[in-house]
Amino acid sequence: MKTIAVLGGGIGGLAASYYLCKSPQVIKVVVLESSSRFGGWLWSTRRSDGAVFEHGPRGVRPAGAVGHNTLNMVHDLGLSGEILPVASSHDASRNRFLYVNKQLHRMPSGLSGLLSTVPPFSRPLLLSVAMEILVKKSKKDDETIHSFFSRRLGKELADIAVDSLCRGVFAGDCRELSVRSCFPLFYNAEQLRGSLMLGMLLGSGPSPVAPRGPLAQRSIKESWTQWSLRRGMESIPEAITECLHQSGRVQLHSEAPIQLEDGVVSADHIVSALPAKALASVLPPSCQPLIQQLQGISSVTVAVVNLEYTGIVLPVTGFGHLLPSSEDRGVLGVVYDSVPFPQHNSPNGETTRLTVMMGGAWFQEVFGDPEAVTEEGLLARATEAVNRQLGLTSAPCWSHVSLQRDCIPQYCVGHYRRVESMHSFIRKNSLPLSLIGSSYDGVSVNDVIYNARRAVEDLTGDEV
């Protein structure tokens, strides 16, 4: 296994290259990225006055093996001193909101929140939780997230809380997304224990494993709920890229066309971190069954609008708010960036930074063809939403509009069968190909990095 070609220079491809460099079996790694920059959706604007704005992921959860794994990488890359942790006692951790019936509602938390009736819900959440243990286990091998939680926790919770959560995490429709692929922990809890609550208490099967390095241990001791980096999330791909340059074993090619059929890519093995449909477009006709499965994985476009306002203008303090699809199909949610990460504010006077997320599974319906929308139109829609939902009547003093095309894969019902079929085809035909990235087994930064590591370990047989 002398030469490995890595297709895609987003965080998945860079993470795979980073782990490949830890294996003594790998002599050379060639990374091919079609765009002009590495890092994919980890993209930060660093303004000259010191303010930082994220156009992709803006905070990473430290919990669990996949969270610890990312922190281990951050530590190894020398970024420990750049960490901006958010503790569980912080307002951004304790206060999360839903915008329902034209009002902001703080999500219930703590025992008192579970015991009392808290709008927008019509009964105490504890009732739904207590009754859940009595619900029979489904015999289906998969179902929509909405169907699953309607059965187990009631239609109201599914319509409001779960619907909003899926829009915030996947920019997707919970009536289409697969519970087995999007929330495997909950699916396995029902299958193994017959109940979500019992699954949480007693465990729901094997889980990923990662050592707890210094940062992971610190995150547990200090009770972090999320973290970012002083110069923004793009610091991670930048640090990996520098590490790869220094290794002497990696060739990094940006603006590189990717073609497999005519032998342009010559390597002992290919690790593809491309989106599923992008990989389908470059595979040879002999891989037609694989191509068809890859083409079946759709993705959604999200408009990310960063806004900065003069002064402290938020009516509430917290992480942000989400909206169920019944409230506003176009606006997915608003993140109050200045609350969890005030270090990213401009040092020149008090300001408030917000990010409005729009579109997702509803982009075409609400905004039309992504190729035809204008930045001006998206900015107007975002500022109107902030005005209506948060009462901010003044114009922002700075703004940035990013249209992230096809940025989040949608794991629809049956996704797990599709992924199993792809891996089966690769095995049966002994293809020198590994599939990583967000199209298959998790869309979060943590998932993508962890799955890159696991793929490298499977390929090389080394612990990296």
C-alpha positions in Angstrom: 0.0 0.0 0.0 2.6 2.5 -1.2 0.5 5.3 -2.7 -3.0 6.4 -1.6 -5.1 8.9 -3.5 -7.5 11.0 -1.5 -10.4 12.6 -3.4 -11.7 15.7 -1.8 -9.9 18.2 0.4 -12.7 19.0 2.8 -12.3 18.0 6.5 -13.0 14.3 5.6 -10.2 14.1 3.0 -7.8 16.1 5.1 -8.5 14.0 8.2 -8.0 10.8 6.2 -4.7 12.1 4.9 -3.6 13.1 8.4 -4.3 9.6 9.7 -2.7 8.0 6.7 0.5 9.8 7.5 0.6 8.0 10.9 0.8 4.6 9.2 4.3 3.3 8.4 2.8 1.4 5.4 1.9 4.5 3.5 4.7 6.1 1.5 2.8 8.7 -0.4 -0.6 10.4 -0.2 -2.0 12.5 -3.1 -4.9 14.8 -2.2 -7.0 16.1 -5.1 -9.4 19.0 -4.4 -11.4 20.5 -7.2 -11.9 24.0 -5.7 -9.3 26.6 -4.9 -9.2 26.0 -1.2 -9.0 23.2 1.3 -11.3 22.8 4.3 -14.7 22.3 2.6 -17.6 23.6 4.8 -15.2 24.7 7.6 -14.9 28.2 6.4 -14.3 31.3 8.5 -14.0 35.0 7.7 -11.5 36.8 9.9 -12.0 40.5 9.6 -9.1 42.9 9.9 -10.5 44.3 13.2 -10.4 40.8 14.8 -14.0 39.7 14.4 -14.6 36.1 13.2 -17.6 34.9 11.3 -18.4 31.2 10.5 -20.0 30.3 7.2 -20.2 26.6 8.1 -20.1 24.7 11.5 -19.5 27.1 14.3 -19.1 24.9 17.4 -18.3 21.3 18.0 -19.7 19.0 20.7 -17.0 17.4 22.8 -19.1 14.5 24.1 -18.6 10.8 23.4 -15.9 8.9 21.6 -16.3 10.8 18.4 -16.0 14.1 20.3 -13.0 12.9 22.2 -11.4 11.8 18.9 -11.7 15.3 17.4 -10.2 16.9 20.6 -7.3 14.5 20.4 -6.6 15.6 16.8 -6.9 19.3 17.8 -4.4 18.7 20.6 -2.0 16.8 18.3 -2.2 19.7 15.8 -1.0 22.2 18.5 -4.3 24.0 18.7 -5.1 23.4 22.4 -4.2 27.0 23.3 -6.8 28.2 20.7 -9.7 26.4 22.2 -12.8 28.4 23.3 -14.8 26.1 25.5 -18.5 26.6 26.5 -19.3 25.1 29.9 -22.7 23.5 30.8 -23.3 26.4 33.2 -23.1 29.0 30.4 -26.2 30.7 29.1 -25.5 29.3 25.6 -25.8 25.8 27.1 -28.7 26.4 29.4 -30.9 28.5 27.1 -32.1 27.3 23.8 -35.3 28.6 22.2 -38.1 27.7 19.8 -40.0 30.3 17.8 -43.5 29.0 17.7 -46.8 30.9 17.2 -44.9 34.1 16.6 -43.2 33.9 20.0 -39.9 32.8 21.5 -40.1 30.0 24.0 -37.3 28.7 26.1 -36.9 25.0 25.9 -37.7 23.3 29.2 -34.7 22.2 31.2 -34.2 20.8 34.7 -36.7 18.9 36.8 -39.1 21.9 37.2 -39.2 22.3 33.4 -40.1 18.7 33.0 -42.8 18.7 35.7 -44.7 21.8 34.6 -46.5 22.7 31.4 -44.2 25.0 29.5 -45.3 26.7 26.2 -45.4 25.9 23.4 -46.2 22.4 24.8 -49.7 21.6 26.1 -48.6 19.2 28.9 -45.6 18.5 31.1 -42.8 16.8 29.1 -42.4 14.3 32.0 -45.8 12.8 31.0 -44.5 12.0 27.5 -41.3 10.6 28.9 -43.1 8.4 31.5 -45.6 7.0 29.0 -42.8 6.2 26.5 -41.7 3.1 28.5 -45.2 1.6 27.8 -45.0 2.0 24.0 -44.5 -1.2 22.1 -41.3 -1.7 20.0 -41.7 -1.3 16.2 -41.1 -4.3 13.9 -40.0 -2.1 11.0 -36.3 -2.1 10.1 -36.5 1.7 9.5 -39.0 4.6 9.6 -39.1 8.4 9.4 -37.9 10.4 12.4 -41.3 12.0 12.7 -43.1 8.6 12.7 -40.7 7.2 15.3 -41.0 10.1 17.8 -44.7 10.5 17.2 -45.1 6.8 18.3 -42.9 7.1 21.3 -43.3 10.6 22.6 -46.4 11.9 21.0 -47.3 13.9 17.9 -47.0 17.4 19.6 -43.3 16.8 20.5 -42.6 15.4 17.1 -44.3 18.3 15.3 -42.6 21.0 17.3 -39.4 19.9 19.0 -38.2 17.0 16.8 -39.2 18.9 13.6 -37.2 21.9 14.7 -34.2 19.8 15.8 -34.0 18.1 12.4 -34.1 21.4 10.6 -31.2 22.7 12.9 -29.0 19.6 12.5 -29.8 18.3 9.0 -31.6 21.2 7.4 -34.0 18.4 6.6 -37.6 17.2 6.9 -38.2 14.8 9.7 -41.1 13.3 7.7 -38.5 12.1 5.1 -35.3 11.5 7.2 -34.4 8.0 8.6 -34.4 7.5 12.3 -32.1 4.5 12.0 -29.4 6.5 10.1 -29.9 10.0 11.6 -30.4 8.9 15.3 -29.0 5.4 15.6 -28.7 5.8 19.3 -32.5 6.1 19.7 -33.2 3.5 17.1 -30.9 1.0 18.8 -32.4 1.9 22.2 -35.8 0.9 21.1 -34.6 -2.3 19.4 -32.4 -3.5 22.2 -34.3 -2.2 25.3 -37.8 -1.6 23.9 -37.7 2.0 25.2 -35.6 5.2 24.7 -35.5 5.8 28.4 -34.3 2.3 29.3 -31.8 2.5 26.4 -30.4 5.7 27.9 -30.2 4.2 31.4 -29.0 0.7 30.5 -27.1 1.4 27.2 -28.1 0.5 23.7 -25.3 -1.6 22.3 -21.7 -1.1 21.3 -20.5 2.5 20.8 -17.5 4.0 19.2 -14.2 4.0 21.1 -11.5 6.6 21.4 -8.8 7.3 24.0 -9.3 10.4 26.2 -6.4 12.7 25.5 -5.5 15.8 27.6 -8.2 18.0 25.9 -10.9 15.3 26.1 -10.1 14.9 29.8 -10.3 18.7 30.3 -13.6 18.8 28.5 -15.1 16.3 31.0 -13.6 17.9 34.0 -14.8 21.4 33.0 -18.1 20.1 31.7 -18.0 21.5 28.2 -21.0 21.4 25.9 -19.3 22.8 22.8 -16.1 24.5 21.7 -14.7 26.6 18.9 -11.3 28.0 18.1 -10.0 31.6 18.6 -9.5 32.2 14.9 -12.5 30.1 13.8 -13.2 26.6 12.7 -11.1 27.0 9.6 -8.0 26.8 11.8 -8.5 23.0 11.8 -8.1 22.4 8.1 -5.3 25.0 8.0 -3.4 23.2 10.7 -3.9 19.8 9.1 -2.8 21.2 5.7 0.4 22.6 7.3 1.0 19.2 9.1 0.6 17.4 5.8 3.1 19.8 4.0 5.6 19.1 6.8 5.2 15.4 6.6 7.0 15.2 3.3 4.7 12.4 2.2 1.7 14.3 1.0 1.1 16.1 -2.3 -1.8 18.6 -2.1 -3.4 19.6 -5.3 -6.2 22.3 -5.4 -8.2 23.1 -8.5 -7.5 19.6 -9.6 -9.9 17.9 -12.0 -10.8 14.4 -10.8 -11.1 11.6 -13.4 -10.9 7.9 -12.6 -11.9 6.2 -15.9 -9.0 7.1 -18.1 -6.3 6.4 -15.5 -5.5 10.0 -14.5 -5.5 8.9 -10.8 -2.8 6.3 -10.3 -2.6 4.8 -6.9 -2.7 1.6 -4.9 -5.9 2.6 -3.2 -8.4 5.5 -3.4 -10.1 7.1 -0.4 -13.1 9.1 -1.6 -14.3 12.0 0.6 -16.3 13.4 -2.3 -20.1 13.9 -1.9 -21.9 10.8 -3.1 -23.1 12.3 -6.4 -19.7 13.8 -7.2 -18.1 10.4 -6.8 -20.9 8.8 -9.0 -20.0 11.3 -11.8 -16.3 10.1 -12.0 -16.6 6.4 -11.5 -16.2 4.2 -14.7 -19.3 2.4 -16.2 -18.1 -0.9 -14.8 -19.3 0.5 -11.4 -22.9 1.1 -12.5 -24.6 -0.6 -9.5 -22.4 1.6 -7.2 -23.1 4.7 -9.3 -26.9 4.1 -9.0 -26.7 3.8 -5.2 -24.5 6.9 -4.9 -26.9 9.0 -7.1 -29.8 8.1 -4.8 -28.3 10.1 -1.9 -29.6 13.7 -2.1 -28.3 16.8 -0.4 -29.8 20.2 0.4 -28.7 23.8 -0.1 -28.5 26.2 2.9 -28.2 30.0 2.8 -26.0 31.2 5.7 -26.4 34.9 6.4 -24.0 36.4 9.0 -25.2 39.6 10.5 -23.5 42.1 12.9 -25.4 44.8 14.8 -24.1 47.7 16.8 -24.6 47.3 20.6 -26.1 44.4 22.6 -29.5 44.0 21.0 -30.8 40.5 21.7 -34.0 40.3 23.8 -32.9 37.0 25.3 -29.5 35.3 26.0 -28.9 31.8 24.8 -27.4 29.7 22.0 -30.2 30.6 19.5 -33.6 29.5 18.3 -35.0 27.0 15.8 -38.3 27.1 14.0 -40.6 24.1 13.2 -41.6 23.8 9.5 -45.1 24.8 10.4 -43.9 28.2 11.6 -41.7 29.3 8.7 -40.6 26.8 6.0 -37.8 29.1 4.7 -36.0 30.1 8.0 -34.5 27.1 9.8 -33.1 29.0 12.8 -31.0 31.8 14.1 -27.7 31.3 16.1 -26.8 34.0 18.6 -23.1 33.8 17.9 -22.0 36.5 20.3 -23.4 34.6 23.3 -21.3 31.3 23.1 -18.3 32.9 21.5 -18.0 36.6 22.5 -14.2 36.3 21.8 -15.1 36.4 18.1 -16.7 39.9 18.4 -15.0 43.0 17.2 -12.9 44.5 20.0 -13.9 48.0 18.8 -17.1 48.6 20.7 -20.0 46.4 21.7 -21.6 44.4 18.9 -23.9 41.4 18.4 -23.2 38.7 15.8 -26.0 36.5 14.5 -26.3 33.8 11.8 -29.5 33.1 10.0 -29.8 29.7 8.4 -32.4 29.4 5.5 -33.6 26.9 3.0 -32.5 23.3 3.4 -35.1 20.8 2.3 -37.4 23.8 1.6 -35.0 25.9 -0.4 -36.5 25.3 -3.9 -40.0 25.7 -2.6 -39.4 29.0 -0.8 -36.5 30.6 -2.7 -36.6 28.9 -6.1 -33.6 27.7 -8.1 -30.4 28.2 -6.1 -28.7 29.3 -9.3 -31.2 32.2 -9.7 -31.3 33.6 -6.2 -29.5 36.8 -5.3 -27.5 37.7 -2.3 -29.6 40.8 -1.9 -32.8 38.8 -1.8 -31.4 36.4 0.8 -30.1 39.2 3.0 -33.5 40.9 2.9 -35.2 37.7 3.9 -32.7 37.2 6.8 -33.0 40.7 8.2 -36.8 40.5 7.9 -36.7 37.3 9.9 -34.5 38.8 12.6 -36.7 41.9 12.8 -39.9 39.8 13.2 -38.5 37.1 15.5 -36.1 39.1 17.7 -37.5 42.6 17.3 -34.2 44.0 15.8 -35.5 47.0 13.8 -32.1 48.6 13.0 -30.2 47.6 10.0 -27.1 45.4 10.5 -23.8 47.3 10.4 -22.1 44.4 8.5 -23.4 41.3 6.7 -22.2 38.3 4.6 -24.3 36.0 2.5 -23.0 32.5 1.7 -25.0 30.0 -0.5 -23.8 26.5 0.5 -24.9 24.4 -2.3 -25.6 20.7 -1.6 -23.9 21.0 1.8 -25.8 18.5 3.9 -26.6 15.0 2.7 -30.1 13.7 3.5 -30.3 10.2 5.0 -33.8 9.3 3.9 -35.6 6.1 5.0 -33.7 3.1 3.8 -30.4 4.9 3.7 -28.7 2.2 5.8 -29.6 -0.4 3.1 -28.1 1.8 0.4 -24.8 2.2 2.3 -24.7 -1.6 3.0 -25.2 -2.3 -0.7 -22.4 0.1 -1.7 -19.9 -1.5 0.8 -21.0 -5.0 -0.4 -20.4 -4.1 -4.1 -16.9 -2.7 -3.2 -16.0 -5.9 -1.3 -17.4 -8.4 -3.9 -15.5 -6.7 -6.7 -12.3 -6.1 -4.6 -12.3 -2.4 -5.5 -9.4 -0.5 -4.0 -11.9 2.1 -2.7 -12.9 3.5 0.7 -15.9 5.7 1.2 -15.7 8.5 3.8 -17.3 11.9 4.2 -20.7 13.1 5.3 -22.7 11.2 2.7 -22.7 7.9 4.5 -22.4 7.6 8.3 -22.9 10.9 10.0 -23.0 14.6 8.9 -21.3 16.2 11.9 -17.6 17.3 12.0 -17.0 14.8 14.7 -18.6 11.9 12.7 -16.6 12.8 9.5 -13.3 12.9 11.3 -13.9 9.7 13.3 -15.1 7.8 10.2 -12.0 9.0 8.3 -9.8 7.5 11.1 -11.8 4.3 11.2 -11.5 3.9 7.4 -7.7 4.4 7.6 -7.4 1.8 10.4 -9.5 -0.7 8.4 -7.3 -0.1 5.3 -3.9 -0.2 7.0 -4.6 -2.5 9.9 -2.7 0.1 12.1 -4.0 2.0 15.1 -3.7 5.6 14.2 
